[in-house]
Amino acid sequence: MTQTDPTLAKIAAQFTKFDIEPTRGAYLIVDRRTSNPIARLRPIPDTDRFELFYWSNVKGRWTSFGNMGRMKLMLKSAHEIVENDPIFRVSRPG
């Protein structure tokens, strides 16, 4: 019997337009139309907050979102940012 992942379920309930895939302690937000990962959420231990990452083509890796360093976001805030900030429209290569 497989165990359910309550964090995955919470993210999927908020990000209904996207597919969610668990990956190495975080969760990829995947565009259903293209199957491209567009964001990454990493839970912050012992909180209900998440760190949001975007794919940086310049750095060639996932990078923390925000110009003030690590942001501790509620899931709803992370969803609003992913939906509205153009940086999440940049696709990750291959």
C-alpha positions as CSV (number, residue, x, y, z in Angstrom):
1,M,0.0,0.0,0.0
2,T,1.4,3.4,-1.0
3,Q,1.4,6.3,1.5
4,T,-0.2,9.5,0.5
5,D,1.8,12.7,0.4
6,P,-0.2,15.5,2.2
7,T,2.1,18.2,0.9
8,L,1.7,17.0,-2.7
9,A,-2.1,17.0,-2.2
10,K,-2.0,20.6,-0.8
11,I,0.1,21.8,-3.7
12,A,-2.0,20.0,-6.3
13,A,-5.2,21.6,-4.8
14,Q,-3.7,25.1,-5.2
15,F,-2.0,24.6,-8.6
16,T,-5.0,23.1,-10.4
17,K,-3.8,24.2,-13.9
18,F,-0.5,22.3,-13.5
19,D,0.8,18.9,-12.8
20,I,2.9,18.4,-9.7
21,E,5.8,16.0,-9.5
22,P,7.8,15.2,-6.3
23,T,11.5,15.5,-6.8
24,R,14.4,15.3,-4.3
25,G,12.7,17.0,-1.3
26,A,10.8,19.5,-3.4
27,Y,8.0,19.6,-6.0
28,L,8.1,20.6,-9.6
29,I,5.2,22.6,-11.0
30,V,4.8,21.3,-14.6
31,D,3.0,22.9,-17.5
32,R,0.4,20.4,-18.7
33,R,0.5,21.6,-22.3
34,T,4.2,21.3,-22.8
35,S,5.3,19.0,-19.9
36,N,8.0,21.6,-19.1
37,P,8.8,22.3,-15.4
38,I,8.1,26.0,-14.8
39,A,8.7,26.3,-11.0
40,R,10.0,24.4,-8.1
41,L,8.6,24.5,-4.5
42,R,10.6,23.3,-1.5
43,P,8.8,23.0,1.8
44,I,10.5,24.8,4.7
45,P,10.6,22.3,7.6
46,D,8.4,22.8,10.6
47,T,6.3,25.5,8.9
48,D,3.5,25.8,6.4
49,R,5.8,27.9,4.1
50,F,7.6,27.1,0.9
51,E,10.7,28.4,-1.0
52,L,9.9,29.2,-4.6
53,F,12.5,28.6,-7.4
54,Y,12.5,29.5,-11.1
55,W,14.8,28.1,-13.8
56,S,17.7,30.4,-14.6
57,N,19.0,29.9,-18.1
58,V,21.9,32.2,-17.2
59,K,22.9,30.0,-14.2
60,G,21.7,26.7,-15.7
61,R,19.9,25.7,-12.5
62,W,16.9,26.4,-10.2
63,T,17.3,29.7,-8.5
64,S,15.5,31.2,-5.5
65,F,12.8,33.7,-6.5
66,G,13.0,37.2,-5.0
67,N,15.6,39.9,-4.9
68,M,15.9,39.9,-1.1
69,G,17.2,36.3,-0.7
70,R,15.2,33.3,0.5
71,M,11.5,34.1,0.7
72,K,9.2,32.0,3.0
73,L,5.9,32.0,1.1
74,M,2.5,30.7,1.9
75,L,1.2,28.3,-0.8
76,K,-1.4,30.8,-2.0
77,S,1.3,33.5,-2.4
78,A,3.6,31.2,-4.3
79,H,0.6,30.3,-6.6
80,E,-0.1,34.0,-7.3
81,I,3.5,34.6,-8.2
82,V,3.8,31.6,-10.5
83,E,0.5,32.6,-12.3
84,N,1.4,36.3,-12.7
85,D,5.2,36.8,-12.9
86,P,6.6,36.5,-16.4
87,I,9.8,34.9,-15.2
88,F,7.9,31.6,-14.9
89,R,7.1,31.7,-18.6
90,V,10.8,30.9,-19.4
91,S,11.0,27.2,-20.3
92,R,13.7,25.0,-19.0
93,P,15.8,23.5,-21.8
94,G,15.6,19.8,-22.6
